[in-house]
Amino acid sequence: MNKITQGSQLYHYIMDDLSDPRTADWFMVRSPVPVLLSIGVYLYLVKMGPVWMQSRKAYNLKNIMIFYNFCMVALSAYMFYETLVTTWFNPNFSKVCQPVDYSNNPQALRLANVIWFYYMAKLIEFLDTIFFILRKKNNQITFLHVYHHANMAFWAWQGTKFVSGGEAYLIVSLNSFIHVLMYTYYLLAAFGPSMQKYLWWKKHMTKLQLIQFLWYVSHALRALYIGCEFPWAYMMLQVLIAFSQLVLFVNFYTKTYTNKSNNMENQASSNKISTEKKLD
C-alpha cells in the first residue's frame, strides 16, 4: 500500500468515520476545504486590503455598521438562548461531563443546530476586519485580532464536524454571551461621539474574554482528568487553542490597561514633583 493510498484512507477515516453523521451534509461542513478557503481569503484581504486602500478615502459605513452590529447582537442572543434551553436549563445535560449525543433526539439536534449557527457566525465575523480595512482603521488589525478571528472559525468548524454537542456547548454558550455585550458596545459606538459617555465598560469586556478562556481551559482539563466520554484528542486540541488565546488576551490587557494605568500614574507623579520644585 503506497503513501498516497494510506493518506487517502486516513483522510476518509477522519472525515467520515470520526465525524458527526448528523452534520455531514450541512452547509460548509463535509470537508475542511470551505473553511480553509474562507480563512485563506480572509488572510489575503488582511494583507492586501490596507494596500488597496492607501490611495482611497476611508468609507463612511455608519449605517451599514449599525445594521451589522444590531444583527450580530440578535444572532448572538439567539445562540446564547438556545444553549440555555438545551444545556444549562436541561436537567438531563451534565455541566461537568457530557458526551456527544449523536442521536436524532430533538434536544440533541437543537444543540447541533446552534453549534452550526455558531460556526456560520464565526465566518460572518470576518466582516469586523473588513470594516476596519474599509474605514482605514489599520491600527485595530492586530495579530490578536486576526489570530482570534481565523482561529475561532476553524475551531467552530471542528466542533460542527466532529462533536456537535456534549462538551462543545460551553465555548458556544460563553462566547455568545460575551458577543451580545461586545456587539452592543460596537452598536452604540457606531452612532458616533454622542454615545462615548455610555461606553465606559470596554475594559470589562476584555476581562470577560479572559474569564471565558480560563473557564474553558479549566473545565476541559477537569473533564480530561475525570475521564469524560468526550473525544480526548479534540478536547486536548481545544485546550491548546483556548490557552493560546488566553495568553494573547492577557498580553493585550496588560499592554492596553495595566501599563497604560502605570504610565498615567508615573506621569501624574512626575507632574506633582515638578510642581513642588517650582513652588520651592
Backbone bond lengths (Angstrom), bond angles and torsions (degrees), N, CA, C in turn:
res aa  C-N    CA-C-N  psi(-1)  N-CA   C-N-CA  omega(-1)  CA-C   N-CA-C  phi
1 M - - - 1.478 - - 1.535 109.37 -
2 N 1.335 117.52 121.96 1.464 119.75 -177.97 1.531 111.55 -79.76
3 K 1.331 114.45 170.09 1.467 120.24 -175.25 1.519 112.34 -65.66
4 I 1.337 116.73 -33.55 1.469 120.27 179.51 1.523 110.25 -64.00
5 T 1.336 116.07 -44.40 1.463 121.04 179.00 1.523 110.36 -64.14
6 Q 1.332 116.52 -43.12 1.458 120.56 178.58 1.531 111.16 -61.99
7 G 1.335 114.78 -42.19 1.459 119.09 178.56 1.511 112.09 -63.65
8 S 1.337 115.68 -39.99 1.463 120.71 179.01 1.524 110.93 -64.76
9 Q 1.319 116.01 -41.97 1.461 120.30 179.47 1.525 111.22 -65.22
10 L 1.346 115.76 -41.26 1.457 119.99 178.40 1.521 110.88 -63.51
11 Y 1.342 116.00 -42.27 1.467 120.76 179.19 1.530 110.32 -60.04
12 H 1.337 116.54 -48.47 1.463 119.78 -178.44 1.529 111.64 -68.01
13 Y 1.323 116.62 -31.46 1.463 119.68 176.68 1.521 110.16 -63.77
14 I 1.341 115.78 -45.57 1.469 120.21 -179.49 1.523 111.03 -69.31
15 M 1.339 116.33 -49.03 1.459 120.62 -173.82 1.532 113.77 -74.89
16 D 1.325 117.16 -25.51 1.463 119.85 -177.25 1.530 112.76 -108.34
17 D 1.329 115.58 -54.76 1.467 119.06 -174.33 1.524 113.39 -72.54
18 L 1.322 117.30 -34.42 1.465 120.62 -177.14 1.517 113.59 -91.60
19 S 1.317 117.44 -9.96 1.463 120.23 -174.16 1.530 112.12 -81.13
20 D 1.307 114.51 165.43 1.466 121.43 175.48 1.527 107.72 -76.33
21 P 1.331 119.55 115.10 1.468 120.85 -175.86 1.528 113.22 -64.27
22 R 1.333 117.22 -22.85 1.470 120.19 -178.28 1.523 111.91 -72.01
23 T 1.337 116.65 -31.65 1.466 119.96 -174.82 1.527 113.38 -101.19
24 A 1.339 116.08 2.45 1.474 121.08 -172.99 1.521 113.26 -53.56
25 D 1.320 117.76 -39.03 1.469 120.67 -175.95 1.525 113.13 -103.73
26 W 1.314 116.76 12.42 1.456 118.78 179.29 1.530 110.11 -75.20
27 F 1.317 115.57 156.79 1.463 123.02 -175.08 1.521 111.56 -55.73
28 M 1.351 116.40 124.19 1.459 125.31 175.53 1.528 113.67 63.53
29 V 1.326 116.62 29.47 1.463 119.94 -177.38 1.523 113.02 -114.60
30 R 1.333 118.58 -36.62 1.467 121.84 -168.45 1.529 113.46 -51.22
31 S 1.323 117.94 -47.08 1.462 120.92 -179.28 1.526 109.10 -128.09
32 P 1.339 116.79 165.10 1.467 119.44 179.07 1.526 113.51 -77.09
33 V 1.329 117.41 -5.72 1.463 120.47 -175.41 1.529 112.76 -58.57
34 P 1.339 120.33 -49.76 1.474 119.21 -178.41 1.523 113.47 -59.57
35 V 1.340 116.93 -43.80 1.462 118.29 -177.75 1.530 110.80 -71.49
36 L 1.324 117.97 -36.29 1.466 120.37 178.12 1.529 111.11 -67.90
37 L 1.333 116.91 -38.47 1.465 120.22 175.58 1.527 110.40 -64.08
38 S 1.325 116.28 -41.90 1.469 120.69 179.46 1.521 110.53 -61.61
39 I 1.334 116.10 -44.43 1.461 120.33 178.61 1.527 110.39 -65.61
40 G 1.330 116.76 -39.39 1.462 120.97 178.89 1.520 111.93 -62.25
41 V 1.334 116.94 -45.54 1.465 121.32 177.22 1.524 110.15 -62.49
42 Y 1.327 115.59 -41.69 1.466 120.91 179.10 1.528 110.91 -59.10
43 L 1.330 116.60 -48.97 1.464 120.49 -179.09 1.528 111.76 -65.31
44 Y 1.331 116.09 -35.06 1.465 120.35 177.33 1.535 110.35 -64.13
45 L 1.330 116.31 -42.73 1.466 120.31 179.16 1.530 111.09 -67.71
46 V 1.332 116.27 -35.44 1.465 119.85 176.99 1.523 110.23 -60.75
47 K 1.331 115.92 -39.57 1.464 120.50 -178.79 1.520 112.14 -76.69
48 M 1.341 117.47 -45.90 1.455 121.21 -172.20 1.526 113.83 -92.10
49 G 1.329 117.19 -24.27 1.459 120.29 -177.29 1.520 113.52 -54.56
50 P 1.328 118.70 -51.79 1.473 119.86 179.13 1.526 112.54 -60.65
51 V 1.316 117.06 -32.04 1.467 120.83 177.67 1.525 109.82 -65.69
52 W 1.331 116.65 -46.23 1.468 120.72 179.62 1.525 111.73 -64.51
53 M 1.334 117.04 -29.96 1.461 120.69 -175.88 1.531 112.90 -86.67
54 Q 1.329 118.47 -6.13 1.461 120.72 -176.13 1.520 112.87 -56.72
55 S 1.315 117.00 -42.46 1.468 120.79 -176.20 1.534 112.36 -95.93
56 R 1.313 116.57 9.61 1.466 120.77 -178.76 1.516 110.73 -115.80
57 K 1.311 115.90 155.72 1.453 121.07 175.45 1.526 109.59 -77.23
58 A 1.316 114.99 150.17 1.462 119.52 177.51 1.524 109.64 -65.11
59 Y 1.314 116.53 139.39 1.459 121.23 179.98 1.528 110.44 -79.74
60 N 1.319 115.12 143.47 1.466 120.67 173.26 1.534 107.46 -91.14
61 L 1.308 116.38 105.32 1.470 121.41 -174.53 1.533 111.88 -112.07
62 K 1.322 116.52 25.92 1.460 120.37 -173.75 1.523 112.52 -53.24
63 N 1.315 117.47 -53.94 1.471 120.24 -176.36 1.529 112.12 -66.95
64 I 1.334 115.26 -38.46 1.466 119.31 178.37 1.524 110.33 -63.93
65 M 1.338 116.59 -41.12 1.453 119.80 -177.69 1.523 112.06 -71.63
66 I 1.325 116.70 -33.94 1.465 119.74 175.28 1.527 109.32 -62.05
67 F 1.322 116.38 -46.43 1.469 120.66 179.56 1.525 110.97 -64.60
68 Y 1.336 116.68 -45.50 1.472 121.75 -178.67 1.525 111.29 -60.87
69 N 1.329 116.53 -49.09 1.458 120.11 -177.86 1.525 111.87 -66.10
70 F 1.318 116.86 -35.90 1.467 119.97 176.42 1.535 110.05 -62.74
71 C 1.322 116.51 -43.56 1.474 120.84 179.16 1.531 110.89 -63.92
72 M 1.340 116.80 -38.23 1.462 119.68 -179.50 1.522 111.41 -71.12
73 V 1.329 117.56 -33.33 1.469 120.16 173.95 1.522 109.42 -62.50
74 A 1.342 116.06 -46.16 1.461 120.91 -179.02 1.533 111.35 -63.37
75 L 1.338 116.89 -44.27 1.462 121.06 -179.85 1.526 111.01 -64.68
76 S 1.316 117.17 -43.48 1.465 121.13 179.74 1.525 110.93 -64.88
77 A 1.334 115.97 -40.26 1.465 120.22 178.49 1.529 110.42 -64.22
78 Y 1.329 116.54 -40.67 1.468 120.61 177.83 1.529 110.80 -61.10
79 M 1.330 117.05 -45.64 1.472 120.27 -178.40 1.526 110.99 -66.48
80 F 1.322 117.10 -39.77 1.460 119.77 178.36 1.523 110.34 -64.53
81 Y 1.320 116.57 -42.43 1.469 120.26 179.06 1.532 110.77 -61.67
82 E 1.329 116.59 -42.46 1.464 120.16 -179.40 1.524 111.55 -63.86
83 T 1.339 117.34 -37.01 1.467 118.80 177.53 1.526 111.06 -71.23
84 L 1.323 117.12 -32.58 1.464 119.47 175.72 1.519 110.72 -61.19
85 V 1.330 115.86 -47.09 1.469 121.04 -176.48 1.528 111.66 -68.34
86 T 1.333 116.96 -42.59 1.467 120.38 -172.75 1.530 113.74 -85.04
87 T 1.338 117.04 -19.82 1.473 118.59 -176.19 1.533 112.72 -126.62
88 W 1.312 118.02 -67.39 1.467 121.20 -173.84 1.520 112.78 -58.73
89 F 1.334 117.45 -41.27 1.458 121.05 -178.45 1.520 113.03 -95.57
90 N 1.327 115.92 6.93 1.465 121.07 -179.24 1.531 108.83 -96.59
91 P 1.335 118.96 109.80 1.469 120.63 -176.59 1.523 113.51 -65.31
92 N 1.330 117.67 -18.04 1.458 121.26 -179.93 1.529 113.25 -91.46
93 F 1.323 116.23 3.42 1.461 121.46 -177.78 1.518 108.80 -108.53
94 S 1.334 117.53 119.35 1.459 121.63 -179.44 1.523 110.51 -77.21
95 K 1.319 116.12 128.12 1.467 120.33 177.67 1.530 111.59 -86.40
96 V 1.321 117.29 -2.52 1.454 122.41 -179.31 1.520 111.60 -103.77
97 C 1.317 116.30 -44.71 1.463 121.09 -178.36 1.513 109.10 -152.23
98 Q 1.317 117.25 100.55 1.460 122.02 -177.64 1.529 110.50 -122.10
99 P 1.335 118.04 109.40 1.465 120.54 174.92 1.530 110.18 -65.28
100 V 1.319 116.36 164.40 1.458 120.74 177.89 1.525 109.39 -76.48
101 D 1.307 116.07 130.11 1.463 121.02 174.64 1.528 106.97 -92.89
102 Y 1.334 116.50 102.48 1.459 120.82 -176.87 1.530 112.71 -85.40
103 S 1.308 116.91 9.55 1.460 120.22 -179.35 1.519 110.51 -81.44
104 N 1.318 115.46 178.27 1.471 121.27 176.96 1.524 111.72 -96.50
105 N 1.317 114.97 25.51 1.457 120.28 173.58 1.534 108.62 -56.03
106 P 1.340 118.52 133.55 1.477 121.05 -175.47 1.530 113.58 -52.96
107 Q 1.341 117.09 -42.30 1.459 119.40 -179.68 1.529 111.74 -68.39
108 A 1.340 115.58 -38.66 1.464 119.98 178.66 1.523 110.55 -65.47
109 L 1.334 116.92 -41.91 1.467 121.01 178.03 1.528 111.09 -66.51
110 R 1.311 116.20 -35.52 1.463 120.27 179.49 1.526 110.21 -64.52
111 L 1.335 116.73 -40.67 1.463 120.29 177.29 1.526 110.71 -68.44
112 A 1.334 117.08 -40.09 1.466 120.33 177.15 1.525 110.74 -60.04
113 N 1.308 116.74 -39.53 1.469 121.12 179.08 1.519 112.00 -63.92
114 V 1.328 116.96 -42.09 1.466 118.42 -177.76 1.528 110.22 -71.14
115 I 1.333 117.54 -30.47 1.465 120.02 175.78 1.531 110.09 -66.73
116 W 1.339 116.81 -36.95 1.471 119.66 175.40 1.529 110.45 -66.23
117 F 1.328 117.45 -41.99 1.463 120.31 176.47 1.532 110.42 -59.61
118 Y 1.309 116.05 -37.82 1.464 120.63 178.26 1.527 110.26 -62.54
119 Y 1.311 116.20 -42.13 1.474 121.25 176.50 1.525 110.35 -59.97
120 M 1.332 118.03 -45.84 1.457 121.33 178.32 1.529 110.77 -62.09
121 A 1.337 116.15 -38.58 1.464 120.24 -179.82 1.522 111.29 -62.44
122 K 1.348 116.50 -37.81 1.468 119.59 179.93 1.529 111.31 -64.89
123 L 1.326 116.79 -32.92 1.465 120.05 176.47 1.530 110.71 -72.75
124 I 1.320 116.59 -42.02 1.468 120.86 178.28 1.526 110.40 -60.44
125 E 1.328 116.76 -34.87 1.456 121.10 -176.46 1.526 113.67 -68.18
126 F 1.319 117.55 -8.61 1.459 119.79 171.10 1.530 110.32 -58.41
127 L 1.334 115.81 -24.92 1.468 119.98 179.45 1.528 111.88 -63.48
128 D 1.331 117.35 -24.90 1.471 119.58 175.84 1.520 110.07 -52.21
129 T 1.335 115.48 -47.58 1.461 121.19 -178.07 1.520 111.44 -72.05
130 I 1.325 116.98 -39.54 1.471 120.49 179.15 1.526 110.49 -59.70
131 F 1.323 116.73 -39.46 1.465 120.22 178.10 1.531 110.91 -65.39
132 F 1.319 117.41 -38.43 1.472 120.12 175.57 1.525 110.40 -59.66
133 I 1.330 115.90 -44.18 1.467 120.89 -178.78 1.527 110.78 -62.94
134 L 1.332 116.45 -48.81 1.464 120.90 -177.32 1.526 112.12 -66.30
135 R 1.327 116.91 -27.44 1.466 120.97 178.92 1.535 111.62 -93.89
136 K 1.344 115.92 1.97 1.467 122.91 179.20 1.529 111.83 59.44
137 K 1.325 115.34 39.38 1.463 122.06 175.17 1.527 108.30 -99.08
138 N 1.317 116.19 56.83 1.460 120.81 -172.44 1.527 113.18 -66.25
139 N 1.317 117.44 -22.08 1.466 120.09 178.39 1.527 111.64 -66.28
140 Q 1.330 115.54 -18.82 1.474 120.21 179.45 1.522 111.87 -82.13
141 I 1.328 116.73 -15.38 1.471 120.59 -175.89 1.527 108.44 -89.94
142 T 1.312 115.88 75.11 1.455 122.35 -178.91 1.537 110.43 -87.93
143 F 1.324 115.34 170.03 1.467 119.52 175.99 1.530 110.02 -59.50
144 L 1.335 116.84 -42.87 1.468 120.60 178.86 1.517 110.85 -58.37
145 H 1.316 116.88 -45.60 1.468 121.41 -178.58 1.528 111.11 -59.79
146 V 1.326 117.18 -49.39 1.464 121.33 -177.08 1.527 110.80 -69.60
147 Y 1.331 116.71 -45.25 1.467 121.00 179.74 1.526 110.54 -59.57
148 H 1.315 115.89 -44.48 1.468 120.87 -178.51 1.528 110.98 -61.30
149 H 1.324 117.31 -47.29 1.462 120.55 -177.24 1.532 111.73 -66.49
150 A 1.323 116.52 -46.45 1.467 120.02 -179.26 1.527 110.87 -66.48
151 N 1.314 115.67 -42.52 1.452 122.01 -177.90 1.521 111.94 -64.46
152 M 1.327 116.59 -45.70 1.465 120.79 -177.64 1.525 111.52 -65.72
153 A 1.322 117.38 -33.37 1.469 120.22 178.59 1.531 110.80 -63.41
154 F 1.341 115.83 -45.57 1.465 119.28 179.90 1.524 111.04 -69.78
155 W 1.318 116.85 -38.10 1.464 122.27 177.30 1.533 109.39 -59.06
156 A 1.318 116.56 -46.18 1.463 120.66 -178.16 1.532 111.39 -65.99
157 W 1.343 116.56 -36.62 1.475 118.62 176.25 1.522 110.66 -62.62
158 Q 1.319 116.81 -44.85 1.461 120.42 179.75 1.526 111.47 -58.17
159 G 1.329 115.48 -43.91 1.456 119.47 179.32 1.514 112.04 -61.55
160 T 1.340 116.57 -43.98 1.458 121.27 -179.32 1.523 111.44 -67.54
161 K 1.304 116.71 -37.97 1.461 122.16 -176.21 1.523 112.71 -73.36
162 F 1.332 117.09 -43.08 1.463 120.33 -169.67 1.529 114.92 -110.78
163 V 1.312 117.83 -38.17 1.473 119.89 -172.74 1.525 109.89 -135.73
164 S 1.305 116.10 64.49 1.467 120.26 -175.85 1.534 110.75 -81.13
165 G 1.335 113.96 64.68 1.458 120.66 -178.03 1.506 109.69 160.47
166 G 1.317 116.78 -165.48 1.453 120.96 177.47 1.513 113.08 56.03
167 E 1.327 116.15 -136.12 1.461 122.05 -175.81 1.524 113.64 -62.63
168 A 1.330 117.25 -15.46 1.467 120.02 178.82 1.521 112.01 -66.15
169 Y 1.326 116.40 -12.45 1.464 120.02 -177.64 1.523 112.34 -63.16
170 L 1.353 116.76 -33.48 1.464 119.59 -166.92 1.517 113.13 -64.80
171 I 1.333 117.82 -49.50 1.458 119.58 -177.80 1.525 110.89 -66.11
172 V 1.333 116.89 -34.57 1.470 120.26 178.26 1.518 110.04 -64.32
173 S 1.325 116.30 -44.97 1.455 120.88 -178.30 1.527 111.92 -67.12
174 L 1.329 117.05 -50.92 1.461 120.64 -178.35 1.525 111.52 -62.68
175 N 1.335 115.90 -46.53 1.453 120.15 -176.55 1.525 112.08 -67.33
176 S 1.324 117.05 -36.21 1.467 120.22 178.66 1.522 110.77 -66.41
177 F 1.336 117.05 -39.91 1.463 120.65 177.85 1.531 110.59 -61.76
178 I 1.330 116.08 -47.13 1.463 119.97 179.76 1.523 111.35 -63.20
179 H 1.330 116.89 -36.05 1.460 119.87 -179.43 1.526 112.64 -72.56
180 V 1.313 117.59 -23.84 1.466 119.16 171.23 1.524 108.81 -60.50
181 L 1.331 116.10 -47.06 1.465 121.03 179.43 1.519 111.62 -68.15
182 M 1.333 116.44 -43.23 1.463 120.84 -176.02 1.527 111.80 -63.72
183 Y 1.329 116.43 -47.35 1.469 118.67 -178.69 1.523 111.90 -74.75
184 T 1.332 117.65 -21.81 1.465 119.86 170.83 1.520 109.43 -66.58
185 Y 1.322 115.53 -41.20 1.477 120.73 176.08 1.527 110.09 -60.74
186 Y 1.329 117.06 -48.75 1.460 120.97 179.64 1.529 111.46 -62.77
187 L 1.321 116.13 -36.36 1.467 120.56 179.49 1.524 110.33 -63.16
188 L 1.320 115.90 -47.15 1.467 119.74 178.75 1.525 110.85 -64.37
189 A 1.342 116.65 -41.34 1.468 120.53 -179.24 1.517 111.46 -63.76
190 A 1.327 116.61 -31.02 1.466 120.46 -178.30 1.521 112.65 -66.69
191 F 1.324 117.20 -19.57 1.467 120.24 179.55 1.528 112.43 -76.01
192 G 1.345 116.86 -13.57 1.452 119.03 174.84 1.513 114.42 111.96
193 P 1.348 116.65 -175.22 1.474 123.49 -174.77 1.528 113.84 -55.99
194 S 1.320 118.15 -28.21 1.471 120.70 -177.43 1.518 112.56 -62.44
195 M 1.325 117.28 -18.09 1.464 121.37 -177.54 1.525 112.58 -97.04
196 Q 1.340 117.47 -1.98 1.463 120.46 -174.95 1.533 113.14 -58.10
197 K 1.319 117.10 -34.96 1.469 119.53 -178.28 1.521 112.92 -66.60
198 Y 1.338 116.05 -15.67 1.459 119.67 178.85 1.532 112.52 -98.55
199 L 1.329 117.02 5.51 1.465 120.66 -173.40 1.532 112.44 -112.84
200 W 1.317 116.27 36.00 1.455 121.62 -178.42 1.536 113.00 -75.12
201 W 1.316 117.97 -10.57 1.463 121.54 -169.92 1.529 114.33 -98.51
202 K 1.335 118.10 16.63 1.464 120.49 179.72 1.531 111.60 -60.27
203 K 1.318 116.81 -42.31 1.462 121.86 -179.75 1.520 111.35 -57.31
204 H 1.312 115.91 -38.32 1.464 120.50 -176.47 1.535 111.88 -72.56
205 M 1.332 117.41 -25.53 1.470 119.51 175.18 1.523 110.29 -65.82
206 T 1.341 116.47 -38.13 1.461 119.41 177.30 1.519 110.34 -64.86
207 K 1.325 116.79 -38.01 1.466 120.14 176.56 1.527 110.66 -61.14
208 L 1.325 116.14 -40.63 1.469 120.06 178.56 1.527 111.09 -64.79
209 Q 1.330 116.46 -36.83 1.461 119.79 176.39 1.526 110.13 -60.97
210 L 1.325 116.51 -43.06 1.455 121.21 179.05 1.527 110.92 -62.92
211 I 1.321 115.92 -45.05 1.467 120.85 179.08 1.522 110.20 -61.52
212 Q 1.330 115.94 -40.41 1.458 121.26 -179.28 1.522 111.48 -57.58
213 F 1.317 117.41 -52.89 1.465 120.46 -176.78 1.528 111.71 -71.26
214 L 1.323 117.32 -35.29 1.462 120.06 176.36 1.525 110.24 -64.64
215 W 1.312 116.77 -41.66 1.464 122.32 178.12 1.520 109.78 -61.49
216 Y 1.329 115.63 -46.48 1.458 118.27 -176.80 1.535 111.21 -65.75
217 V 1.336 117.84 -44.11 1.457 120.65 179.75 1.532 110.38 -61.06
218 S 1.336 116.63 -45.48 1.462 121.05 -179.71 1.523 111.29 -62.77
219 H 1.336 115.34 -43.89 1.464 120.52 -179.75 1.527 111.19 -63.59
220 A 1.312 116.66 -44.00 1.464 121.14 -178.12 1.524 111.49 -66.65
221 L 1.336 116.72 -41.70 1.460 120.08 179.15 1.530 110.78 -64.77
222 R 1.303 116.32 -37.11 1.475 119.33 177.64 1.522 110.73 -66.41
223 A 1.342 116.01 -41.80 1.464 120.32 178.56 1.531 110.76 -62.16
224 L 1.327 116.05 -38.60 1.467 120.08 177.39 1.524 110.76 -67.20
225 Y 1.324 116.24 -39.68 1.461 121.10 -177.43 1.528 111.63 -64.71
226 I 1.320 116.74 -40.85 1.467 119.52 -177.45 1.523 112.27 -84.70
227 G 1.340 116.59 -2.19 1.458 120.05 177.55 1.514 113.78 76.56
228 C 1.327 115.98 43.17 1.466 120.63 179.64 1.529 110.86 -61.48
229 E 1.308 116.76 138.48 1.466 121.61 -179.56 1.531 110.74 -77.89
230 F 1.312 114.00 63.73 1.456 123.44 178.27 1.525 105.33 -132.95
231 P 1.334 119.78 138.07 1.475 120.79 -175.38 1.529 112.70 -46.43
232 W 1.332 117.39 111.46 1.455 121.45 -173.63 1.524 112.14 -66.92
233 A 1.348 117.24 -34.96 1.467 120.00 -179.59 1.526 110.03 -63.82
234 Y 1.337 115.98 -42.26 1.465 120.31 177.84 1.525 109.83 -63.72
235 M 1.342 116.09 -44.17 1.459 120.52 -178.66 1.531 111.23 -62.26
236 M 1.324 117.39 -42.25 1.461 120.81 179.36 1.525 111.37 -63.76
237 L 1.335 115.92 -41.52 1.457 120.31 178.52 1.522 110.44 -61.76
238 Q 1.320 116.47 -41.32 1.451 120.25 -178.88 1.521 112.07 -69.84
239 V 1.341 116.57 -32.94 1.465 119.69 175.01 1.528 110.10 -61.72
240 L 1.333 116.67 -43.62 1.465 120.79 179.85 1.530 110.99 -64.54
241 I 1.342 116.36 -42.76 1.466 120.18 179.74 1.522 110.74 -64.74
242 A 1.335 115.69 -46.88 1.468 119.87 -178.79 1.529 110.95 -64.83
243 F 1.332 116.99 -38.84 1.464 120.26 -179.64 1.528 110.70 -66.36
244 S 1.331 117.03 -39.19 1.468 119.87 178.63 1.527 110.56 -62.42
245 Q 1.324 116.37 -38.75 1.455 119.68 178.62 1.523 111.21 -71.02
246 L 1.321 116.13 -36.34 1.466 119.92 176.82 1.523 110.46 -59.99
247 V 1.327 117.11 -45.75 1.468 121.74 179.47 1.526 110.69 -60.40
248 L 1.333 117.16 -44.08 1.462 120.93 -178.77 1.531 111.49 -66.69
249 F 1.331 116.94 -38.99 1.466 119.44 179.26 1.529 111.07 -70.37
250 V 1.327 118.13 -35.15 1.464 120.84 175.41 1.525 109.51 -62.65
251 N 1.325 116.85 -43.84 1.461 121.62 178.44 1.533 110.72 -61.63
252 F 1.339 116.24 -43.25 1.461 120.49 178.31 1.525 111.13 -62.67
253 Y 1.322 116.26 -45.31 1.472 120.63 -178.47 1.526 110.38 -62.85
254 T 1.324 115.86 -42.31 1.464 120.21 -178.97 1.520 111.33 -63.06
255 K 1.339 116.08 -46.65 1.464 120.36 -178.79 1.522 112.30 -68.62
256 T 1.334 115.73 -39.00 1.462 120.08 -173.08 1.520 113.02 -80.49
257 Y 1.321 116.92 -38.91 1.459 119.92 -172.25 1.527 113.96 -113.71
258 T 1.329 117.89 -50.26 1.467 120.13 -176.66 1.515 111.69 -66.71
259 N 1.341 116.90 -53.08 1.466 120.30 -179.62 1.520 111.74 -63.95
260 K 1.348 115.55 -38.97 1.464 120.10 179.16 1.526 110.29 -62.54
261 S 1.342 115.74 -41.87 1.463 120.06 179.42 1.524 110.95 -64.76
262 N 1.335 116.45 -41.78 1.468 120.52 178.77 1.518 111.14 -64.43
263 N 1.333 116.44 -40.71 1.468 120.23 178.93 1.525 111.58 -63.24
264 M 1.339 115.61 -39.77 1.467 119.83 179.04 1.521 110.62 -65.98
265 E 1.355 116.21 -39.11 1.461 119.41 179.05 1.525 110.73 -66.87
266 N 1.337 116.19 -40.83 1.462 120.00 178.58 1.523 111.43 -64.27
267 Q 1.340 115.83 -39.45 1.455 120.50 179.11 1.521 110.79 -65.16
268 A 1.348 115.30 -41.76 1.462 120.13 179.43 1.525 110.47 -64.11
269 S 1.343 115.20 -40.04 1.472 119.99 178.78 1.523 110.74 -64.68
270 S 1.331 116.15 -41.95 1.469 120.80 179.57 1.520 111.07 -63.78
271 N 1.339 115.70 -41.40 1.477 120.04 179.14 1.522 110.76 -64.27
272 K 1.355 116.05 -37.29 1.454 120.26 -179.63 1.513 110.76 -66.04
273 I 1.347 115.50 -44.83 1.478 120.56 178.83 1.529 111.11 -62.30
274 S 1.341 115.02 -41.44 1.470 120.16 179.44 1.520 110.69 -62.12
275 T 1.324 116.12 -42.04 1.471 121.49 179.97 1.518 110.56 -64.44
276 E 1.356 116.29 -42.64 1.463 120.81 -179.25 1.523 111.29 -63.37
277 K 1.343 115.68 -38.47 1.476 120.04 179.08 1.517 110.91 -64.56
278 K 1.339 115.75 -39.61 1.469 119.15 179.57 1.532 110.70 -64.92
279 L 1.349 115.51 -37.54 1.459 119.61 179.89 1.518 111.34 -68.27
280 D 1.375 114.45 -33.15 1.469 117.94 177.59 1.522 111.05 -67.46
